[in-house]
Amino acid sequence: MLPTREEILRSAIFKTSRSGGKGGQNVNKVSSKVELVFNIEPFAYFTDEEKVLLKEKLQHRLDSEGLLHIVAQEDRSQLLNKERTIVKLIDLLKKALIVQKKRKPTKIPKGVIEKRLKNKASTAEKKKNRKVIDF
């Protein structure tokens, strides 16, 4: 089960900085880029198995200290970028917690095997009959 927005807000750290892109002079004055830093280990909402699964699936997104960084700078507003980081985090956690079903190999029906062997035998017989017999 996923944590709520409020639980994430309590445990996440937000950092702001100036972002590039559209905004004119506003870009030079306002810190609208938001970086969400989330530590999976002390977060009490997940079980130990879920934490292991999250670390395994998100290992390429974690830094050396085990922190997950999510950045948003698409909007001109710091508040909208903060909301985007929260949505991205929830989506990322949701996808990482999905456990793939183990694939069961399909069984080949006996009729299909028999048909293949008959076809193989008939092809071999045809080729055998093409030989020129030397008396």
Secondary structure, DSSP 8 states (H G I E B T S, - for coil): ----HHHHHHH-EEEEE---SS-THHHHH---EEEEEEESTT-TTS-HHHHHHHHHHTTTTB-TTSEEEEEE-SSS-HHHHHHHHHHHHHHHHHHHT------------HHHHHHHHHHHHHHHHHHHHTS----
